[in-house]
């Protein structure tokens, strides 16, 4: 009799959003979001010189903000 092997869960790729969405979630200005990114305080993805995107879950984690999904264990 063969036993079933446990499959490894694959995480979904990060959903990236713009600075405006992060600013709204943090109740701050988009300029402040860009400053945090420039300082290396929050993780970001940069395409070329002008396009910058953020993984909201990674930003919240970097800032120590716990989301409802993370608190309930859904984010894992």
N, C-alpha and C positions, 0 to 999 in steps of 0.2 A: 504494500500500500504506500503510495507516494504522499508526502506531506506538502501542503501548500507553503510556499515561501512568502514571507511578508514583503510586500512591495514598498519601495521607498516613495514617500510622498514628495512630489515635485511642487515647489513653490511657484506661484504665478509670478510673471514678471511684474516689476513695479509699475504702478500707474503714475505717470508723470504729469504734473500740472505746472502752470505758469506762476509767476510771482504774485499775480493778482489773486489767485485762489489761496495761496499760502498767506498773503496779507489779510485776506478776509477771515481765514480760519484763526489767525493769531491776533486779529483786531489791531493791526498796525499798517503802516504805509508800505507800498511796494518798494520804495527807496530803502526802507529799513531792512526789508527782506534781502535786497541786493547787497546791502552793507554786511549783513550776517554771512552771506555767501562769500563775499570778497575776503572777509576775515577768516573764513574756514570754520565758522561756528556751526553752519548747517551744510549738509551735503547737497550737491547739485550736479547737474549734467550740463555741459556746455557744447553747443554745436556752432562752430564758427565763432565770430566775435560778438554777435548780437543775441543769438538764441540761447536762453538759459531755462532749464526746466528742473523741477524738484519732485522727489518722491515724498509725498506728504507724510507717510508713515515713518520714513527715515528722518525727516525733519523733526517730527514730534518726538521721536526717540532721542535724537541728538539734544533736544532742548529739555528732555526729562518730562515731557507731557504724556500722560497715559490716556489713551483713547478708550472708548467703550469696547471696541472690538478686542483690543489687547487685554483689557481687564477681564473680559469674559472668556478669553482663551481662543477666540475665533481667528486671531491674527497669526496663530502658530500652526 
